[in-house]
Amino acid sequence: MSVLGLSGAEEDVYRYFLRNPRTPAHDIHGMFPFGEGGATQAISRLRDLRLLHGDDESTWATEPGVAVPRLMEKQLAAMHRTIRQLTNPWPILRSLQRDRQDPLPELSETADGAGVTFRRLEDPREVRAHIDELAFSAQEEVLAAEPYDTLPQENITHRRPVDVRCLRRGVRIRNLVRTTALEDAATLAHLRELHANGAQIRVANELSHQMLVYDSHTALLPIDVHDTARGALLIEESTLVGGVVSLFERLWAAATDFATLTAPGAGRITRLSETQQRVLTCMCTVSKDEVGAQRAGMSLRTYRRHIADLLCALDAGNRAQAALTARERGWV
């Protein structure tokens, strides 16, 4: 399984728990030539990859039909990220330019070669176009602070594929939202889906600064904080962008983790996203994955990936246990 990104030790441990589900994790210590330290390290990474579940007293492996496509997608995303880096030399050029003893004016990606550091985007369509372009070319991280109480369905529909595409390419997303956003069912469902796809989300009681930052290089700020429809300022000046990032980090450090606030028993509504609910219903009523995927309106691989995520969310070792737990929680 090395082509899928697993080391020999990780493959040995994964295969062991396929053959011996629901066994204690420490049972494998001393069973393999890589020793206790190597076994512990392999278990830790397999858990990070969501290929092992449970705890130290009862550990089981993700079924191969889910694990292999998941690893393939991760490897393909890494390859795509490498290709994107090779076809976008600007970060390397900027880094080399900063090291010049007698630096030239900062390079620009604009056609006329002008060193643009500020730009007013007063047309909302132009703002959205720049957001799409910046998200598409992001290499490392997107920071977003969004002081909304509800997110319109139009925005959710537009943002979902953009954000998920970034996450699947391995771009890290950190999102700050207001506590009041969790009171809106549609907004909460969107945040749950974003979080399920890998985004890090934190919640702040007081949040008034709206900002977007891409790769710590480009920032978008509203021209008027009280009326975002007036447009945005696109900033590429390193000192100013650095200040925006510092503000975001302070707000992030003071915020509360989204998963903690929305966990069962945390005092807030626990609700699946619309997609998760559809998959869960199909899983509980349809015996064949091919039929379930067709009813859910998605590919077989995506359907099985959602099922694997649901098993994790329900802390279930198999689909029958997941269905029982879901019924106990009133999800189906």
Stockholm file with secondary structure:
# STOCKHOLM 1.0

chainA/1-332         MSVLGLSGAEEDVYRYFLRNPRTPAHDIHGMFPFGEGGATQAISRLRDLRLLHGDDESTWATEPGVAVPRLMEKQLAAMHRTIRQLTNPWPILRSLQRDRQDPLPELSETADGAGVTFRRLEDPREVRAHIDELAFSAQEEVLAAEPYDTLPQENITHRRPVDVRCLRRGVRIRNLVRTTALEDAATLAHLRELHANGAQIRVANELSHQMLVYDSHTALLPIDVHDTARGALLIEESTLVGGVVSLFERLWAAATDFATLTAPGAGRITRLSETQQRVLTCMCTVSKDEVGAQRAGMSLRTYRRHIADLLCALDAGNRAQAALTARERGWV
#=GR chainA/1-332 SS CGGGTCCHHHHHHHHHHHHSTTBCGGGGTTTSTTHHHHHHHHHHHHHHTTSEEEETTEEEECCHHHHHHHHHHHHHHHHHHHHHHHHCCHHHHHHHHHTCSSCCSCCCCSTTCCCCCEEEECSHHHHHHHHHHHHHHCCSEEEEEECCSCCCHHHHHHHHHHHHHHHHTTCEEEEEEEGGGGGSHHHHHHHHHHHHTTCEEEEESSCCCCEEEETTTEEEEESSTTCGGGCEEEECCHHHHHHHHHHHHHHHHHSEEHHHHHSTTSSSCCCCCHHHHHHHHHHHHCSCHHHHHHHHTSCHHHHHHHHHHHHHHTTCSSHHHHHHHHHHTTCC
#=GC SS_cons         CGGGTCCHHHHHHHHHHHHSTTBCGGGGTTTSTTHHHHHHHHHHHHHHTTSEEEETTEEEECCHHHHHHHHHHHHHHHHHHHHHHHHCCHHHHHHHHHTCSSCCSCCCCSTTCCCCCEEEECSHHHHHHHHHHHHHHCCSEEEEEECCSCCCHHHHHHHHHHHHHHHHTTCEEEEEEEGGGGGSHHHHHHHHHHHHTTCEEEEESSCCCCEEEETTTEEEEESSTTCGGGCEEEECCHHHHHHHHHHHHHHHHHSEEHHHHHSTTSSSCCCCCHHHHHHHHHHHHCSCHHHHHHHHTSCHHHHHHHHHHHHHHTTCSSHHHHHHHHHHTTCC
//
